[in-house]
Amino acid sequence: MKKLQLASLTLAALLLAGCGASAASTAESTSEAVSTEETAPAATAAPAETQAPAAALPDGVYTAKFNTDSSMFHANEAVDGMGTLTVENGTMTFHVSLQSQKIVNLYPGMAADAPAHESDWLQPTVDTVTYSDGTSDEVYGFDIPVAAVDADFQLAILGTKGTWYDHTVSISDAEPAAEAAAAAAVEIPADGSYTCAVTLEGGSGRATVESPAALTVADGIMTATIVWSSPNYDYMLVDGEKYLPVNTDGNSTFEIPVAALDTALAVTADTVAMSTPHEIDYTLTFDSATLAAAE
């Protein structure tokens, strides 16, 4: 009887030991699975299809737009956000005139990398820009390497205070320079006599000119007759040339050259109405939409 009880106890002990081992093994396996799940690297998604950069333009010279991410870093207003893109042997270089001489270097890449790659810094050129009012200024320009048009790229800038800043830029709207020049070519009416509305800006705002003004075209050269609202103007300056009144009585009248319609023409008129003669800067704009043959 005692042997039977001992055998039963031994069997029970073996069963319990087996169950304990199984539970421990199961727990260990579960723990290992959890640990593996937590430490295994996340599955990497298949990379999206990379779009190849646009091929370089055919060799030639283009006008193109300079796009930036900052109102403090942009093309000079005199060039209307544009620059010159030159393509030679498939290599593209974009030249842009900036707004001043406060940006002294550029670096094609990130600002953090620039100090260690001084040999790759882009050096400035001194460009002369002319504004719509006829004044000019010397600013810095840069030749920027371009891998592809219509694609963002990093361009770091270095200011006069010695700090590099990151910027994202792109070159877009490339158009062959010859075509751009043709599109901007001055459209001059056929030889003849016309009238054309003219707008005067500048000065104190008290002076006016007669509008429409008489406009004569001879051999492709336009000449406007400007009649002031005062008899006190004794000369006008246009492109550095002095023009005297063509009348002796009545309001001051001048015949001056007009380079283009729909474009502000910078002029200076000298008035003797004050205690001493005084030159005043104005702009005249001739509206082509109002051009009409003179009766």
C-alpha positions as CSV (number, residue, x, y, z in Angstrom):
1,M,0.0,0.0,0.0
2,K,2.8,2.3,0.9
3,K,4.5,1.4,-2.4
4,L,1.4,2.3,-4.3
5,Q,1.1,5.7,-2.5
6,L,4.8,6.4,-3.1
7,A,4.4,5.6,-6.8
8,S,1.3,7.9,-7.0
9,L,3.2,10.7,-5.3
10,T,6.1,10.3,-7.6
11,L,3.9,10.3,-10.7
12,A,2.1,13.5,-9.5
13,A,5.5,15.1,-8.9
14,L,6.6,14.3,-12.4
15,L,3.3,15.6,-13.9
16,L,3.6,18.9,-11.9
17,A,7.2,19.2,-13.0
18,G,6.2,18.7,-16.6
19,C,3.4,21.2,-16.4
20,G,5.7,23.8,-14.7
21,A,8.3,23.3,-17.4
22,S,5.7,23.6,-20.1
23,A,4.4,26.9,-18.5
24,A,7.9,28.2,-18.1
25,S,8.7,27.3,-21.6
26,T,5.5,29.0,-22.9
27,A,6.2,32.1,-20.8
28,E,9.7,32.2,-22.0
29,S,8.6,31.8,-25.6
30,T,6.0,34.6,-25.2
31,S,8.5,36.9,-23.6
32,E,11.0,36.2,-26.4
33,A,8.3,37.0,-28.9
34,V,7.4,40.2,-27.2
35,S,11.0,41.2,-26.9
36,T,11.6,40.4,-30.5
37,E,8.6,42.4,-31.6
38,E,9.8,45.4,-29.5
39,T,13.4,45.3,-30.7
40,A,13.1,44.2,-34.3
41,P,13.5,47.0,-36.8
42,A,10.3,48.2,-38.3
43,A,9.6,47.0,-41.7
44,T,10.8,49.4,-44.3
45,A,8.3,50.6,-46.8
46,A,9.2,50.2,-50.3
47,P,10.8,53.4,-51.5
48,A,8.6,55.6,-53.6
49,E,9.6,55.8,-57.2
50,T,12.1,58.6,-57.5
51,Q,11.5,61.1,-60.2
52,A,14.6,61.8,-62.2
53,P,15.5,65.5,-62.5
54,A,14.5,67.2,-65.7
55,A,17.1,67.0,-68.4
56,A,19.3,70.0,-69.0
57,L,18.0,72.4,-71.6
58,P,19.6,72.6,-75.0
59,D,22.8,74.7,-75.1
60,G,21.9,78.4,-75.3
61,V,21.1,81.5,-73.2
62,Y,17.7,81.8,-71.5
63,T,15.9,84.2,-69.2
64,A,14.4,82.5,-66.2
65,K,12.8,83.3,-62.9
66,F,14.6,83.1,-59.5
67,N,12.3,81.7,-56.8
68,T,13.3,81.8,-53.1
69,D,11.7,81.1,-49.8
70,S,12.5,84.6,-48.3
71,S,11.5,88.2,-48.9
72,M,15.0,89.1,-47.7
73,F,16.8,87.1,-50.3
74,H,15.6,87.6,-53.9
75,A,16.5,89.1,-57.2
76,N,16.8,92.8,-57.5
77,E,13.5,94.6,-58.3
78,A,15.1,96.2,-61.3
79,V,15.3,92.8,-63.0
80,D,11.7,91.8,-62.0
81,G,12.8,88.6,-60.3
82,M,14.6,87.3,-63.4
83,G,18.1,86.2,-64.3
84,T,20.1,84.7,-67.1
85,L,20.4,81.0,-67.5
86,T,23.4,79.8,-69.6
87,V,23.6,76.2,-70.8
88,E,26.9,75.0,-72.2
89,N,27.7,71.4,-72.9
90,G,24.7,70.5,-70.8
91,T,25.9,72.4,-67.8
92,M,23.6,75.1,-66.5
93,T,24.6,78.2,-64.7
94,F,22.2,80.9,-63.5
95,H,23.3,84.5,-63.0
96,V,21.2,86.7,-60.8
97,S,21.6,90.3,-59.5
98,L,20.6,90.6,-55.9
99,Q,19.0,93.5,-54.1
100,S,22.2,94.9,-52.5
101,Q,25.8,94.0,-51.5
102,K,24.7,92.6,-48.1
103,I,25.0,89.0,-49.2
104,V,28.7,88.3,-49.7
105,N,28.8,84.6,-50.6
106,L,26.6,81.7,-51.6
107,Y,27.1,78.0,-51.0
108,P,25.3,75.3,-53.0
109,G,24.2,73.1,-50.1
110,M,23.4,73.4,-46.4
111,A,24.6,76.2,-44.2
112,A,26.1,73.7,-41.7
113,D,28.4,72.4,-44.4
114,A,29.5,75.7,-45.8
115,P,32.4,76.6,-43.3
116,A,34.2,73.4,-44.1
117,H,34.0,73.9,-47.9
118,E,35.2,77.4,-48.5
119,S,36.6,76.5,-51.9
120,D,33.1,75.9,-53.0
121,W,31.7,79.3,-52.0
122,L,30.3,81.3,-54.8
123,Q,32.0,84.7,-55.2
124,P,30.0,87.8,-56.1
125,T,30.2,90.0,-59.2
126,V,29.5,93.7,-59.1
127,D,26.4,94.3,-61.2
128,T,24.9,97.7,-62.2
129,V,21.1,97.7,-62.2
130,T,18.8,100.5,-63.5
131,Y,15.5,101.1,-61.9
132,S,12.3,102.3,-63.5
133,D,12.9,105.9,-62.4
134,G,16.2,106.0,-64.3
135,T,18.4,105.7,-61.2
136,S,21.1,103.0,-61.0
137,D,22.9,101.1,-58.3
138,E,25.8,98.7,-57.9
139,V,24.7,95.4,-56.3
140,Y,26.2,91.9,-56.0
141,G,25.4,89.2,-58.5
142,F,26.2,85.5,-58.4
143,D,26.7,82.6,-60.9
144,I,24.8,79.7,-59.5
145,P,25.2,76.1,-60.7
146,V,21.8,74.5,-61.5
147,A,21.2,70.8,-61.8
148,A,17.7,71.0,-63.1
149,V,15.1,73.7,-63.8
150,D,11.7,73.6,-62.0
151,A,13.2,71.7,-59.1
152,D,14.0,73.0,-55.5
153,F,17.6,72.9,-54.3
154,Q,19.4,74.2,-51.2
155,L,21.4,77.4,-51.4
156,A,23.0,78.8,-48.2
157,I,23.8,82.5,-48.0
158,L,26.5,84.4,-46.0
159,G,25.7,87.9,-44.8
160,T,28.0,90.7,-43.8
161,K,27.7,89.6,-40.2
162,G,29.4,86.3,-40.9
163,T,26.4,84.0,-40.3
164,W,25.3,81.3,-42.8
165,Y,21.6,80.8,-43.5
166,D,19.7,78.0,-45.3
167,H,17.4,78.7,-48.1
168,T,15.4,76.7,-50.7
169,V,15.4,78.1,-54.2
170,S,14.5,77.1,-57.7
171,I,14.8,78.3,-61.3
172,S,11.7,78.3,-63.5
173,D,10.0,79.7,-66.5
174,A,13.1,79.4,-68.7
175,E,12.7,81.0,-72.1
176,P,15.2,81.4,-74.9
177,A,16.7,84.9,-74.5
178,A,16.1,85.7,-78.2
179,E,12.4,84.9,-77.9
180,A,12.2,86.9,-74.7
181,A,13.8,89.9,-76.3
182,A,11.5,89.6,-79.3
183,A,8.5,89.5,-76.9
184,A,9.7,92.6,-75.2
185,A,10.6,94.4,-78.4
186,V,9.2,97.8,-78.6
187,E,6.2,98.0,-80.8
188,I,6.3,101.3,-82.7
189,P,3.3,102.5,-84.7
190,A,3.7,103.1,-88.4
191,D,4.9,106.6,-89.4
192,G,2.2,109.1,-89.0
193,S,0.5,111.5,-86.5
194,Y,-1.4,110.2,-83.5
195,T,-2.9,111.1,-80.2
196,C,-2.2,109.1,-77.1
197,A,-3.3,109.4,-73.4
198,V,-0.4,110.2,-71.2
199,T,-0.1,109.9,-67.4
200,L,2.2,112.1,-65.3
201,E,3.6,111.0,-61.9
202,G,6.0,112.6,-59.5
203,G,6.6,116.0,-58.1
204,S,4.2,117.6,-55.7
205,G,1.1,116.4,-57.7
206,R,0.1,120.0,-58.5
207,A,1.5,120.0,-62.1
208,T,-0.3,118.2,-64.9
209,V,0.2,117.7,-68.6
210,E,-2.4,117.8,-71.4
211,S,-3.8,114.3,-72.2
212,P,-4.2,113.0,-74.8
213,A,-0.8,114.2,-76.2
214,A,0.2,114.6,-79.8
215,L,2.5,111.8,-80.9
216,T,4.4,111.8,-84.2
217,V,6.2,108.8,-85.6
218,A,8.8,109.5,-88.3
219,D,11.3,106.9,-89.5
220,G,10.3,104.7,-86.6
221,I,11.1,107.3,-84.0
222,M,8.3,108.5,-81.7
223,T,8.1,112.2,-80.6
224,A,5.5,113.4,-78.1
225,T,4.3,117.0,-77.6
226,I,4.1,117.7,-73.9
227,V,2.0,120.7,-72.8
228,W,2.4,121.5,-69.1
229,S,-0.2,123.2,-66.9
230,S,2.2,126.0,-66.2
231,P,4.3,128.5,-68.3
232,N,7.2,128.2,-65.8
233,Y,9.1,125.2,-67.1
234,D,12.2,126.4,-69.0
235,Y,13.7,123.0,-70.0
236,M,13.3,119.2,-69.8
237,L,15.9,116.5,-69.5
238,V,15.3,113.1,-71.1
239,D,18.0,110.4,-71.1
240,G,20.5,113.2,-70.2
241,E,19.5,115.4,-73.2
242,K,18.2,118.9,-72.6
243,Y,15.1,120.0,-74.5
244,L,13.9,123.6,-74.6
245,P,10.3,124.8,-75.0
246,V,9.0,125.0,-78.6
247,N,6.7,128.0,-77.7
248,T,7.2,131.4,-76.3
249,D,3.7,132.1,-75.1
250,G,1.3,130.1,-73.0
251,N,2.0,127.0,-71.0
252,S,5.4,125.4,-71.5
253,T,5.4,123.0,-74.4
254,F,8.1,120.5,-75.3
255,E,8.8,118.0,-78.0
256,I,10.5,115.0,-76.5
257,P,11.5,111.5,-77.7
258,V,9.5,108.5,-76.5
259,A,11.3,105.2,-76.4
260,A,8.3,102.9,-75.8
261,L,4.6,103.0,-75.1
262,D,3.2,101.5,-71.9
263,T,6.6,102.1,-70.2
264,A,7.4,104.8,-67.6
265,L,9.6,107.4,-69.1
266,A,11.8,109.2,-66.6
267,V,12.0,112.9,-67.2
268,T,13.2,116.0,-65.3
269,A,11.6,119.4,-65.7
270,D,13.1,122.6,-64.5
271,T,10.7,125.2,-63.0
272,V,11.4,128.9,-62.4
273,A,8.2,129.4,-60.5
274,M,10.1,129.2,-57.2
275,S,12.6,131.8,-55.9
276,T,15.3,129.8,-57.6
277,P,15.1,127.4,-60.5
278,H,14.4,123.9,-59.3
279,E,14.6,120.5,-61.2
280,I,11.8,118.1,-60.5
281,D,11.7,114.4,-61.4
282,Y,8.6,112.9,-63.1
283,T,7.6,109.9,-65.1
284,L,5.4,110.0,-68.2
285,T,3.6,106.9,-69.4
286,F,1.9,106.7,-72.8
287,D,-1.0,104.3,-73.0
288,S,-1.0,102.3,-76.3
289,A,-4.6,101.3,-75.8
290,T,-5.6,104.9,-76.4
291,L,-3.4,105.4,-79.5
292,A,-5.5,106.9,-82.3
293,A,-4.7,108.5,-85.6
294,A,-4.8,112.3,-85.4
295,E,-7.7,114.0,-87.2
